[in-house]
Amino acid sequence: MLHTDTRETTERGEHEAAAATSELFFQRCLWCGTPAYRRSFCRACGSTAFRRERSAGAGAVVRRTGHTPHHTWFVAMDEGFNLLCQVTGTEPVVVGIGARVRVVRTAAPVGQGLPVVELTHPATSSERWW
């Protein structure tokens, strides 16, 4: 991964320690302020200058990623970036578009590197994806 911030190499120990907890870090472009998750350049302005920020860890389910072996969904985080993650603690049929989630772990235990979230407030029946 392209190192866009010199602090990133010195904070690697902090980031690895955070991976065992529910702390989620994202990037914010220094030029236009667009939030992103694990990007090497800003999708809005093309800049490679980012600062790392800590996410509150809350978001809403946007859509399912399709027929995958894992329970994966796209989540729109409250800070403005999208995140591909696994939903834990419930069956896939219970998760609906608009359901509120929070980050439980920043990396999945099976090693694919996806953050793990759990439902905090299910979507209403009219908001579900089926």
N, CA, C and O atoms as a MOPAC input file, in Angstrom:
PM7 MOZYME 1SCF
protein

 N      0.84500 1    -1.18100 1     0.00000 1
 C      0.00000 1     0.00000 1     0.00000 1
 C      0.88100 1     1.23200 1     0.00000 1
 O      1.92200 1     1.26200 1     0.65600 1
 N      0.47100 1     2.22400 1    -0.71900 1
 C      1.19700 1     3.46300 1    -0.82200 1
 C      1.11800 1     4.20900 1     0.49900 1
 O      0.03000 1     4.42500 1     1.03300 1
 N      2.28000 1     4.60600 1     1.02900 1
 C      2.28500 1     5.37300 1     2.27700 1
 C      2.05700 1     6.83600 1     1.93800 1
 O      2.89700 1     7.46300 1     1.29200 1
 N      0.95000 1     7.37300 1     2.36100 1
 C      0.58800 1     8.74800 1     2.03000 1
 C      0.86000 1     9.72300 1     3.16500 1
 O      0.72900 1    10.93500 1     2.99400 1
 N      1.23200 1     9.20400 1     4.30300 1
 C      1.45400 1    10.05900 1     5.46000 1
 C      2.63100 1     9.49000 1     6.23500 1
 O      2.66500 1     8.29000 1     6.50600 1
 N      3.59200 1    10.32300 1     6.59600 1
 C      4.76000 1     9.81900 1     7.30900 1
 C      4.39700 1     9.30300 1     8.68400 1
 O      5.10000 1     8.45100 1     9.22700 1
 N      3.29700 1     9.80800 1     9.27000 1
 C      2.86200 1     9.32000 1    10.57100 1
 C      2.36900 1     7.88800 1    10.50300 1
 O      2.36400 1     7.18100 1    11.51100 1
 N      1.95200 1     7.45300 1     9.31300 1
 C      1.38300 1     6.11800 1     9.16300 1
 C      2.39700 1     5.03600 1     9.53900 1
 O      2.02900 1     4.02800 1    10.14200 1
 N      3.65600 1     5.23600 1     9.19100 1
 C      4.66600 1     4.23300 1     9.51600 1
 C      4.98400 1     4.22800 1    11.00300 1
 O      5.28200 1     3.17000 1    11.55800 1
 N      4.93000 1     5.38100 1    11.66600 1
 C      5.21500 1     5.42100 1    13.09800 1
 C      4.02800 1     4.96800 1    13.93000 1
 O      4.19900 1     4.52600 1    15.06700 1
 N      2.81300 1     5.07400 1    13.36900 1
 C      1.61700 1     4.67800 1    14.09900 1
 C      1.19900 1     3.24300 1    13.80100 1
 O      0.14300 1     2.79800 1    14.25300 1
 N      2.01800 1     2.51600 1    13.04500 1
 C      1.64800 1     1.15400 1    12.67900 1
 C      1.40600 1     0.29700 1    13.90500 1
 O      0.46400 1    -0.49600 1    13.91100 1
 N      2.21600 1     0.42400 1    14.94000 1
 C      2.00700 1    -0.33500 1    16.17200 1
 C      0.66500 1    -0.00300 1    16.80100 1
 O     -0.02400 1    -0.89100 1    17.30400 1
 N      0.29000 1     1.26800 1    16.77500 1
 C     -1.01000 1     1.69200 1    17.30500 1
 C     -2.14400 1     1.10000 1    16.47000 1
 O     -3.15200 1     0.64600 1    17.01300 1
 N     -1.97400 1     1.10800 1    15.14700 1
 C     -3.01200 1     0.58200 1    14.26600 1
 C     -3.17200 1    -0.93100 1    14.45300 1
 O     -4.30000 1    -1.42300 1    14.47000 1
 N     -2.08400 1    -1.67100 1    14.59100 1
 C     -2.16800 1    -3.10800 1    14.79700 1
 C     -2.82400 1    -3.43500 1    16.13800 1
 O     -3.56400 1    -4.41300 1    16.24400 1
 N     -2.55500 1    -2.62200 1    17.15900 1
 C     -3.20500 1    -2.83100 1    18.45200 1
 C     -4.70300 1    -2.53900 1    18.34800 1
 O     -5.51700 1    -3.20000 1    18.99300 1
 N     -5.05600 1    -1.54900 1    17.53600 1
 C     -6.46800 1    -1.20400 1    17.36000 1
 C     -7.21600 1    -2.28100 1    16.58500 1
 O     -8.43100 1    -2.40800 1    16.73100 1
 N     -6.50400 1    -3.06700 1    15.75400 1
 C     -7.15700 1    -4.10800 1    14.96100 1
 C     -7.77900 1    -5.18000 1    15.84600 1
 O     -8.71300 1    -5.86200 1    15.42500 1
 N     -7.27800 1    -5.33500 1    17.05600 1
 C     -7.83500 1    -6.33000 1    17.96700 1
 C     -9.06900 1    -5.80400 1    18.68000 1
 O     -9.76700 1    -6.57100 1    19.34300 1
 N     -9.35100 1    -4.52700 1    18.56200 1
 C    -10.49300 1    -3.91700 1    19.23000 1
 C    -11.49400 1    -3.43300 1    18.19400 1
 O    -11.43200 1    -3.81800 1    17.02600 1
 N    -12.40000 1    -2.60200 1    18.62200 1
 C    -13.41600 1    -2.08100 1    17.71300 1
 C    -13.06000 1    -0.70900 1    17.14800 1
 O    -13.91900 1    -0.06600 1    16.54600 1
 N    -11.83900 1    -0.24500 1    17.31700 1
 C    -11.45600 1     1.05600 1    16.77700 1
 C    -11.22000 1     0.94000 1    15.27900 1
 O    -10.49800 1     0.05400 1    14.82200 1
 N    -11.82900 1     1.83700 1    14.52000 1
 C    -11.70700 1     1.84700 1    13.07800 1
 C    -11.11300 1     3.18200 1    12.65300 1
 O    -11.59800 1     4.23900 1    13.05700 1
 N    -10.06600 1     3.13200 1    11.84200 1
 C     -9.43800 1     4.34400 1    11.33300 1
 C     -9.76300 1     4.50000 1     9.86000 1
 O     -9.83800 1     3.51400 1     9.12600 1
 N     -9.95800 1     5.74200 1     9.42500 1
 C    -10.18800 1     6.03100 1     8.02200 1
 C     -9.31400 1     7.20900 1     7.62900 1
 O     -8.64200 1     7.79500 1     8.47800 1
 N     -9.31800 1     7.56100 1     6.35000 1
 C     -8.50300 1     8.65500 1     5.84100 1
 C     -9.39300 1     9.82200 1     5.43900 1
 O    -10.52700 1     9.63200 1     4.99700 1
 N     -8.86600 1    11.02800 1     5.59700 1
 C     -9.56000 1    12.21700 1     5.10600 1
 C     -8.56800 1    13.00300 1     4.26500 1
 O     -7.45300 1    13.28400 1     4.70600 1
 N     -8.97900 1    13.35800 1     3.04900 1
 C     -8.11200 1    14.09200 1     2.12400 1
 C     -7.76600 1    15.45400 1     2.71000 1
 O     -8.64200 1    16.17200 1     3.19300 1
 N     -6.49100 1    15.80300 1     2.66400 1
 C     -6.05100 1    17.09600 1     3.18100 1
 C     -6.44600 1    18.24600 1     2.25400 1
 O     -6.49300 1    19.39400 1     2.69800 1
 N     -6.72900 1    17.96900 1     0.98500 1
 C     -7.06100 1    19.01300 1     0.03400 1
 C     -8.55200 1    19.31900 1    -0.00900 1
 O     -8.94900 1    20.48300 1     0.05100 1
 N     -9.38100 1    18.28400 1    -0.11100 1
 C    -10.81800 1    18.55100 1    -0.28000 1
 C    -11.67400 1    18.03000 1     0.87600 1
 O    -12.86700 1    18.33000 1     0.93500 1
 N    -11.08800 1    17.25400 1     1.80100 1
 C    -11.81000 1    16.78900 1     2.96800 1
 C    -12.66100 1    15.54400 1     2.75500 1
 O    -13.42300 1    15.16300 1     3.64400 1
 N    -12.54700 1    14.90200 1     1.59200 1
 C    -13.33100 1    13.70400 1     1.30000 1
 C    -12.85300 1    12.53400 1     2.15500 1
 O    -11.65600 1    12.24800 1     2.17800 1
 N    -13.75500 1    11.85200 1     2.85800 1
 C    -13.35600 1    10.68100 1     3.64300 1
 C    -13.22500 1     9.44600 1     2.75600 1
 O    -13.91100 1     9.32300 1     1.74100 1
 N    -12.33800 1     8.53400 1     3.14900 1
 C    -12.12000 1     7.30200 1     2.39100 1
 C    -11.61000 1     6.22700 1     3.34000 1
 O    -11.17700 1     6.51300 1     4.45600 1
 N    -11.67200 1     4.97900 1     2.87000 1
 C    -11.16500 1     3.86600 1     3.65200 1
 C    -10.17200 1     3.08800 1     2.79400 1
 O    -10.53700 1     2.54600 1     1.75000 1
 N     -8.93300 1     3.03500 1     3.23000 1
 C     -7.84600 1     2.30200 1     2.56700 1
 C     -7.70600 1     2.66500 1     1.09600 1
 O     -7.81300 1     1.79800 1     0.22800 1
 N     -7.47000 1     3.92700 1     0.81500 1
 C     -7.26200 1     4.39800 1    -0.55400 1
 C     -5.86300 1     4.96500 1    -0.68500 1
 O     -5.30300 1     5.46700 1     0.29000 1
 N     -5.29000 1     4.89100 1    -1.88000 1
 C     -3.97800 1     5.47500 1    -2.10600 1
 C     -4.08400 1     6.86200 1    -2.73000 1
 O     -3.10600 1     7.61000 1    -2.74800 1
 N     -5.27400 1     7.21400 1    -3.24400 1
 C     -5.51700 1     8.56300 1    -3.74300 1
 C     -6.97600 1     8.92100 1    -3.52400 1
 O     -7.82900 1     8.04000 1    -3.41300 1
 N     -7.26000 1    10.20200 1    -3.46200 1
 C     -8.61900 1    10.69400 1    -3.22400 1
 C     -9.45900 1    10.50300 1    -4.47600 1
 O     -9.03500 1    10.87400 1    -5.57000 1
 N    -10.63900 1     9.93400 1    -4.32500 1
 C    -11.50800 1     9.70700 1    -5.47400 1
 C    -12.14900 1    11.00600 1    -5.97100 1
 O    -12.65800 1    11.04300 1    -7.09200 1
 N    -12.13500 1    12.06000 1    -5.17300 1
 C    -12.74600 1    13.32600 1    -5.57900 1
 C    -11.76500 1    14.25200 1    -6.29100 1
 O    -12.10700 1    14.84200 1    -7.31500 1
 N    -10.54300 1    14.38800 1    -5.75800 1
 C     -9.60500 1    15.34700 1    -6.33400 1
 C     -8.29400 1    14.72200 1    -6.81500 1
 O     -7.50600 1    15.38900 1    -7.48500 1
 N     -8.05400 1    13.46300 1    -6.48600 1
 C     -6.84000 1    12.78900 1    -6.94600 1
 C     -5.62500 1    12.99200 1    -6.05800 1
 O     -4.54900 1    12.48000 1    -6.37000 1
 N     -5.76300 1    13.70800 1    -4.98500 1
 C     -4.64800 1    13.96500 1    -4.07800 1
 C     -4.19600 1    12.66600 1    -3.39600 1
 O     -4.98000 1    11.73400 1    -3.21700 1
 N     -2.92500 1    12.63300 1    -3.02500 1
 C     -2.39700 1    11.49500 1    -2.26600 1
 C     -2.07100 1    11.88600 1    -0.82600 1
 O     -1.43300 1    11.12100 1    -0.10200 1
 N     -2.50300 1    13.06400 1    -0.41500 1
 C     -2.24100 1    13.54400 1     0.94100 1
 C     -3.46800 1    13.30000 1     1.81800 1
 O     -4.53300 1    13.87200 1     1.58500 1
 N     -3.30500 1    12.43800 1     2.83600 1
 C     -4.39100 1    12.09300 1     3.74500 1
 C     -3.95700 1    12.28500 1     5.18600 1
 O     -2.76500 1    12.27700 1     5.49600 1
 N     -4.93500 1    12.45600 1     6.06000 1
 C     -4.68400 1    12.34500 1     7.50400 1
 C     -5.59300 1    11.23700 1     8.02000 1
 O     -6.70100 1    11.04100 1     7.52100 1
 N     -5.11000 1    10.52300 1     9.01500 1
 C     -5.89500 1     9.44200 1     9.59300 1
 C     -6.78400 1     9.98900 1    10.69600 1
 O     -6.37300 1    10.84000 1    11.48500 1
 N     -8.01600 1     9.48100 1    10.73600 1
 C     -8.96100 1     9.86500 1    11.78300 1
 C     -9.60700 1     8.60700 1    12.33700 1
 O     -9.71100 1     7.58800 1    11.65400 1
 N    -10.03000 1     8.69700 1    13.56600 1
 C    -10.72000 1     7.58500 1    14.21000 1
 C    -12.21500 1     7.70000 1    13.94600 1
 O    -12.80800 1     8.76000 1    14.14200 1
 N    -12.81100 1     6.61500 1    13.50600 1
 C    -14.24400 1     6.57300 1    13.22900 1
 C    -15.01500 1     6.29600 1    14.51800 1
 O    -14.50400 1     5.64300 1    15.42800 1
 N    -16.23100 1     6.79100 1    14.58600 1
 C    -17.10400 1     6.47300 1    15.71900 1
 C    -17.56300 1     5.02600 1    15.64900 1
 O    -17.98700 1     4.46200 1    16.65800 1
 N    -17.48500 1     4.42200 1    14.47200 1
 C    -17.80800 1     3.01000 1    14.31000 1
 C    -19.26900 1     2.70700 1    14.05400 1
 O    -19.67800 1     1.55000 1    14.15400 1
 N    -20.06900 1     3.70900 1    13.72500 1
 C    -21.50100 1     3.49200 1    13.47100 1
 C    -21.81100 1     3.79400 1    12.01100 1
 O    -21.19500 1     4.66200 1    11.39300 1
 N    -22.78500 1     3.05500 1    11.47300 1
 C    -23.17500 1     3.27200 1    10.08700 1
 C    -24.48900 1     2.59500 1     9.77400 1
 O    -25.15400 1     2.05400 1    10.65700 1
 N    -24.85800 1     2.63200 1     8.49400 1
 C    -26.10100 1     2.02500 1     8.02100 1
 C    -25.80900 1     1.11000 1     6.84400 1
 O    -24.97300 1     1.42500 1     5.99800 1
 N    -26.49800 1    -0.01900 1     6.79100 1
 C    -26.32600 1    -0.97000 1     5.70000 1
 C    -26.84800 1    -0.34400 1     4.40900 1
 O    -27.94700 1     0.20800 1     4.37700 1
 N    -26.04700 1    -0.43500 1     3.34100 1
 C    -26.41300 1     0.14700 1     2.05400 1
 C    -26.88700 1    -0.92900 1     1.07700 1
 O    -27.94100 1    -0.78800 1     0.45700 1
 N    -26.10000 1    -2.01300 1     0.94100 1
 C    -26.49500 1    -3.08800 1     0.04100 1
 C    -25.68000 1    -4.33800 1     0.30400 1
 O    -24.61800 1    -4.28400 1     0.92400 1
 N    -26.18300 1    -5.46000 1    -0.17200 1
 C    -25.48500 1    -6.73900 1    -0.06800 1
 C    -24.53800 1    -6.87100 1    -1.25000 1
 O    -24.80500 1    -6.33000 1    -2.32300 1
 N    -23.43200 1    -7.58400 1    -1.06300 1
 C    -22.44400 1    -7.68600 1    -2.12800 1
 C    -22.74200 1    -8.78400 1    -3.12500 1
 O    -21.99900 1    -8.93300 1    -4.09500 1
 N    -23.78100 1    -9.55000 1    -2.93200 1
 C    -24.12800 1   -10.60400 1    -3.87600 1
 C    -24.01400 1   -11.96600 1    -3.23900 1
 O    -24.07100 1   -12.09600 1    -2.01600 1
 N    -23.85500 1   -12.97200 1    -4.05700 1
 C    -23.76700 1   -14.34800 1    -3.57600 1
 C    -22.33200 1   -14.65000 1    -3.18100 1
 O    -21.53800 1   -15.10000 1    -4.00700 1
 N    -22.00700 1   -14.41100 1    -1.95100 1
 C    -20.66800 1   -14.66900 1    -1.44300 1
 C    -20.76500 1   -15.66600 1    -0.30500 1
 O    -21.81500 1   -15.78000 1     0.32800 1
 N    -19.68800 1   -16.39100 1    -0.03500 1
 C    -19.74200 1   -17.37400 1     1.04600 1
 C    -19.81100 1   -16.74300 1     2.43100 1
 O    -20.20100 1   -17.40500 1     3.39300 1
 N    -19.44400 1   -15.49800 1     2.54000 1
 C    -19.47800 1   -14.81000 1     3.83400 1
 C    -20.65300 1   -13.84200 1     3.85600 1
 O    -21.18200 1   -13.47200 1     2.80800 1
 N    -21.04300 1   -13.45000 1     5.00600 1
 C    -22.18300 1   -12.56900 1     5.24600 1
 C    -21.70900 1   -11.12600 1     5.06900 1
 O    -21.58500 1   -10.39800 1     6.05400 1
 N    -21.43700 1   -10.68800 1     3.80100 1
 C    -20.81800 1    -9.39200 1     3.54300 1
 C    -21.81500 1    -8.38100 1     2.99000 1
 O    -22.68600 1    -8.70700 1     2.18400 1
 N    -21.65700 1    -7.14300 1     3.45000 1
 C    -22.52600 1    -6.03700 1     3.08700 1
 C    -21.69800 1    -4.77000 1     2.93400 1
 O    -20.62000 1    -4.65000 1     3.51600 1
 N    -22.21300 1    -3.81300 1     2.14000 1
 C    -21.63200 1    -2.47500 1     2.10400 1
 C    -22.33700 1    -1.64700 1     3.16300 1
 O    -23.56200 1    -1.67500 1     3.27500 1
 N    -21.55300 1    -0.91000 1     3.93700 1
 C    -22.08200 1    -0.07300 1     5.00300 1
 C    -21.61200 1     1.36000 1     4.77300 1
 O    -20.42800 1     1.59700 1     4.53300 1
 N    -22.53400 1     2.31000 1     4.84500 1
 C    -22.20400 1     3.73200 1     4.77000 1
 C    -21.95700 1     4.20800 1     6.20200 1
 O    -22.88200 1     4.28100 1     7.01200 1
 N    -20.72300 1     4.52200 1     6.49400 1
 C    -20.36900 1     4.97100 1     7.83500 1
 C    -20.81100 1     6.41700 1     8.03200 1
 O    -20.92200 1     7.17300 1     7.06700 1
 N    -21.05800 1     6.79400 1     9.26200 1
 C    -21.56000 1     8.13400 1     9.58200 1
 C    -20.59300 1     9.24300 1     9.16700 1
 O    -21.01800 1    10.37600 1     8.94500 1
 N    -19.30600 1     8.93400 1     9.06000 1
 C    -18.31400 1     9.93700 1     8.66700 1
 C    -18.32300 1    10.21600 1     7.16900 1
 O    -17.71500 1    11.19000 1     6.72500 1
 N    -19.01000 1     9.36600 1     6.36800 1
 C    -19.13400 1     9.63000 1     4.94100 1
 C    -18.41800 1     8.66700 1     4.01700 1
 O    -18.48100 1     8.85100 1     2.80100 1
 N    -17.75000 1     7.66500 1     4.51800 1
 C    -17.08500 1     6.69200 1     3.64800 1
 C    -17.85900 1     5.38000 1     3.67200 1
 O    -18.60800 1     5.10700 1     4.60900 1
 N    -17.67100 1     4.57100 1     2.63400 1
 C    -18.31200 1     3.26000 1     2.54300 1
 C    -17.33000 1     2.17900 1     2.91000 1
 O    -16.12500 1     2.31700 1     2.70200 1
 N    -17.85900 1     1.09300 1     3.46200 1
 C    -17.03200 1     0.03600 1     3.99700 1
 C    -17.64200 1    -1.31200 1     3.65400 1
 O    -18.83100 1    -1.53200 1     3.88600 1
 N    -16.84400 1    -2.21300 1     3.10600 1
 C    -17.28100 1    -3.58600 1     2.88600 1
 C    -16.97000 1    -4.35300 1     4.15500 1
 O    -15.82600 1    -4.35700 1     4.60900 1
 N    -17.97000 1    -5.00200 1     4.73600 1
 C    -17.75300 1    -5.66600 1     6.02000 1
 C    -18.64900 1    -6.88800 1     6.16600 1
 O    -19.54100 1    -7.12600 1     5.35300 1
 N    -18.39300 1    -7.65300 1     7.21700 1
 C    -19.20700 1    -8.81000 1     7.55400 1
 C    -20.13300 1    -8.44500 1     8.70000 1
 O    -19.73900 1    -7.74300 1     9.63100 1
 N    -21.37700 1    -8.93000 1     8.62600 1
 C    -22.32300 1    -8.73900 1     9.72000 1
 C    -22.33100 1   -10.02100 1    10.53900 1
 O    -22.45600 1   -11.11200 1     9.98400 1
 N    -22.20000 1    -9.89500 1    11.83800 1
 C    -22.14900 1   -11.05100 1    12.71600 1
 C    -23.32800 1   -11.03500 1    13.68700 1
 O    -23.95000 1    -9.99700 1    13.91500 1
 N    -23.61900 1   -12.18900 1    14.24700 1
 C    -24.62000 1   -12.27900 1    15.29400 1
 C    -26.04700 1   -12.39600 1    14.82500 1
 O    -26.96100 1   -12.38100 1    15.65000 1
 N    -26.27900 1   -12.51500 1    13.50900 1
 C    -27.63700 1   -12.63600 1    12.99300 1
 C    -27.62300 1   -13.35400 1    11.65600 1
 O    -26.57500 1   -13.47200 1    11.02200 1
 N    -28.75600 1   -13.82300 1    11.23400 1
 C    -28.89300 1   -14.47500 1     9.93400 1
 C    -28.97000 1   -13.41200 1     8.83000 1
 O    -29.44600 1   -12.30400 1     9.07800 1
 N    -28.50500 1   -13.73700 1     7.60900 1
 C    -28.54500 1   -12.75400 1     6.51900 1
 C    -29.93600 1   -12.21900 1     6.21000 1
 O    -30.07500 1   -11.06500 1     5.80500 1
 N    -30.96400 1   -13.03500 1     6.39500 1
 C    -32.31700 1   -12.61500 1     6.06500 1
 C    -32.82600 1   -11.51700 1     7.00900 1
 O    -33.77100 1   -10.80600 1     6.66900 1
 N    -32.22500 1   -11.37400 1     8.16400 1
 C    -32.64400 1   -10.36300 1     9.14000 1
 C    -32.08200 1    -8.98700 1     8.79300 1
 O    -32.68900 1    -7.96900 1     9.12600 1
 N    -30.93300 1    -8.94700 1     8.13200 1
 C    -30.28600 1    -7.68000 1     7.79400 1
 C    -31.02500 1    -7.03700 1     6.63100 1
 O    -31.33100 1    -7.69800 1     5.63900 1
 N    -31.31000 1    -5.75300 1     6.75500 1
 C    -32.00800 1    -5.03100 1     5.69700 1
 C    -31.32800 1    -3.72000 1     5.38700 1
 O    -30.55700 1    -3.19700 1     6.19200 1
 N    -31.62100 1    -3.19600 1     4.21500 1
 C    -31.09800 1    -1.89000 1     3.83100 1
 C    -31.59600 1    -0.86500 1     4.83500 1
 O    -32.78500 1    -0.82900 1     5.15000 1
 N    -30.71400 1    -0.04900 1     5.32800 1
 C    -31.07600 1     0.96600 1     6.31500 1
 C    -30.85400 1     0.53300 1     7.75300 1
 O    -30.96400 1     1.35400 1     8.66300 1
 N    -30.54300 1    -0.74000 1     7.97900 1
 C    -30.28800 1    -1.21800 1     9.34400 1
 C    -29.03400 1    -0.54000 1     9.89100 1
 O    -28.04600 1    -0.37900 1     9.17500 1
 N    -29.08000 1    -0.15400 1    11.13400 1
 C    -27.93300 1     0.48900 1    11.78900 1
 C    -27.00800 1    -0.58400 1    12.34400 1
 O    -27.45700 1    -1.58300 1    12.90500 1
 N    -25.70000 1    -0.35800 1    12.17500 1
 C    -24.68900 1    -1.30800 1    12.65200 1
 C    -23.57600 1    -0.54600 1    13.36600 1
 O    -23.43800 1     0.66900 1    13.22700 1
 N    -22.78500 1    -1.30100 1    14.13700 1
 C    -21.58700 1    -0.71900 1    14.75400 1
 C    -20.44800 1    -1.71300 1    14.60900 1
 O    -20.67100 1    -2.92300 1    14.55900 1
 N    -19.23300 1    -1.20200 1    14.54200 1
 C    -18.04700 1    -2.02800 1    14.35000 1
 C    -17.74600 1    -2.79500 1    15.62900 1
 O    -17.71400 1    -2.22200 1    16.71800 1
 N    -17.52400 1    -4.11100 1    15.48000 1
 C    -17.16800 1    -4.97200 1    16.59600 1
 C    -15.67100 1    -5.24900 1    16.57100 1
 O    -14.99400 1    -5.13100 1    17.59200 1
 N    -15.15700 1    -5.62000 1    15.39800 1
 C    -13.72200 1    -5.84700 1    15.18700 1
 C    -13.34100 1    -5.21000 1    13.86900 1
 O    -14.13300 1    -5.20000 1    12.92700 1
 N    -12.12900 1    -4.67700 1    13.79600 1
 C    -11.70000 1    -4.03800 1    12.55900 1
 C    -11.13600 1    -5.02500 1    11.55800 1
 O    -10.89700 1    -4.64400 1    10.41200 1
 N    -10.91200 1    -6.27600 1    11.93500 1
 C    -10.48300 1    -7.31400 1    10.99200 1
 C    -11.19100 1    -8.61400 1    11.35100 1
 O    -11.32400 1    -8.95400 1    12.52600 1
 N    -11.63800 1    -9.32700 1    10.34400 1
 C    -12.35800 1   -10.57700 1    10.56900 1
 C    -11.40200 1   -11.67000 1    11.04200 1
 O    -10.23500 1   -11.67100 1    10.64800 1
 N    -11.86600 1   -12.59200 1    11.87100 1
 C    -10.99300 1   -13.63300 1    12.40100 1
 C    -10.54100 1   -14.64500 1    11.36100 1
 O     -9.52800 1   -15.31100 1    11.57200 1
 N    -11.25100 1   -14.78900 1    10.24300 1
 C    -10.85000 1   -15.76600 1     9.24400 1
 C     -9.77700 1   -15.24300 1     8.30400 1
 O     -9.33600 1   -15.97100 1     7.41500 1
 N     -9.35000 1   -14.00900 1     8.47600 1
 C     -8.18000 1   -13.50100 1     7.78500 1
 C     -8.40300 1   -12.81300 1     6.44800 1
 O     -7.41800 1   -12.48400 1     5.78600 1
 N     -9.62400 1   -12.57600 1     6.01200 1
 C     -9.81000 1   -11.89500 1     4.74500 1
 C     -9.70400 1   -10.38300 1     4.88200 1
 O     -9.77000 1    -9.67300 1     3.87800 1
 N     -9.54600 1    -9.88300 1     6.07600 1
 C     -9.29500 1    -8.46700 1     6.28100 1
 C    -10.52100 1    -7.58100 1     6.30300 1
 O    -10.38000 1    -6.35900 1     6.28600 1
 N    -11.71800 1    -8.14200 1     6.33900 1
 C    -12.92500 1    -7.32800 1     6.37900 1
 C    -13.28600 1    -6.99200 1     7.81500 1
 O    -13.22000 1    -7.85500 1     8.68900 1
 N    -13.66700 1    -5.74200 1     8.06700 1
 C    -14.17100 1    -5.40700 1     9.39400 1
 C    -15.45800 1    -6.17500 1     9.70200 1
 O    -16.18200 1    -6.57200 1     8.78900 1
 N    -15.73500 1    -6.37900 1    10.97300 1
 C    -16.91600 1    -7.11400 1    11.41500 1
 C    -17.81900 1    -6.14000 1    12.16400 1
 O    -17.36500 1    -5.40800 1    13.04400 1
 N    -19.11900 1    -6.14100 1    11.80000 1
 C    -20.09800 1    -5.26700 1    12.44400 1
 C    -21.24800 1    -6.10400 1    12.97300 1
 O    -21.43000 1    -7.25200 1    12.56900 1
 N    -22.02800 1    -5.52100 1    13.88300 1
 C    -23.22800 1    -6.17500 1    14.37400 1
 C    -24.38400 1    -5.19100 1    14.32800 1
 O    -24.17800 1    -3.97800 1    14.38300 1
 N    -25.60200 1    -5.71500 1    14.22700 1
 C    -26.80000 1    -4.88100 1    14.17000 1
 C    -27.02900 1    -4.17300 1    15.49900 1
 O    -26.90300 1    -4.77500 1    16.56500 1
 N    -27.36600 1    -2.89000 1    15.42300 1
 C    -27.77700 1    -2.16500 1    16.61900 1
 C    -29.25200 1    -1.79800 1    16.53400 1
 O    -29.93100 1    -1.69300 1    17.55600 1
 N    -29.74700 1    -1.60400 1    15.31200 1
 C    -31.15600 1    -1.27700 1    15.10400 1
 C    -31.56000 1    -1.82900 1    13.74400 1
 O    -31.11700 1    -1.30900 1    12.72000 1
 N    -32.39600 1    -2.87600 1    13.70400 1
 C    -32.79600 1    -3.45800 1    12.41300 1
 C    -33.65300 1    -2.50000 1    11.58200 1
 O    -34.33300 1    -1.62200 1    12.11300 1
 N    -33.59800 1    -2.69600 1    10.26900 1
 C    -34.42900 1    -1.90100 1     9.36500 1
 C    -35.87000 1    -2.37800 1     9.45200 1
 O    -36.13600 1    -3.51900 1     9.82800 1
 N    -36.79300 1    -1.49600 1     9.10200 1
 C    -38.20200 1    -1.88400 1     9.07100 1
 C    -38.42300 1    -2.83000 1     7.89600 1
 O    -37.57500 1    -2.91700 1     7.00800 1
 N    -39.55100 1    -3.53800 1     7.87800 1
 C    -39.82200 1    -4.50600 1     6.81900 1
 C    -39.88200 1    -3.85900 1     5.44100 1
 O    -39.55100 1    -4.51300 1     4.45200 1
 N    -40.28700 1    -2.61400 1     5.34300 1
 C    -40.33900 1    -1.93100 1     4.04400 1
 C    -38.95600 1    -1.53400 1     3.54100 1
 O    -38.79500 1    -1.24000 1     2.35600 1
 N    -37.95200 1    -1.52100 1     4.42600 1
 C    -36.59400 1    -1.15300 1     4.03600 1
 C    -35.71900 1    -2.35600 1     3.69100 1
 O    -34.60300 1    -2.17500 1     3.20500 1
 N    -36.18800 1    -3.55800 1     3.92500 1
 C    -35.36400 1    -4.74100 1     3.69600 1
 C    -35.08700 1    -4.94500 1     2.22500 1
 O    -35.86000 1    -4.51600 1     1.36800 1
 N    -33.97500 1    -5.60500 1     1.93600 1
 C    -33.50700 1    -5.75000 1     0.54700 1
 C    -34.28900 1    -6.77200 1    -0.25200 1
 O    -34.15800 1    -6.77300 1    -1.47600 1
 N    -35.08000 1    -7.63000 1     0.33400 1
 C    -35.79200 1    -8.64000 1    -0.46600 1
 C    -37.15300 1    -8.19800 1    -0.81300 1
 O    -37.88700 1    -8.92600 1    -1.48200 1

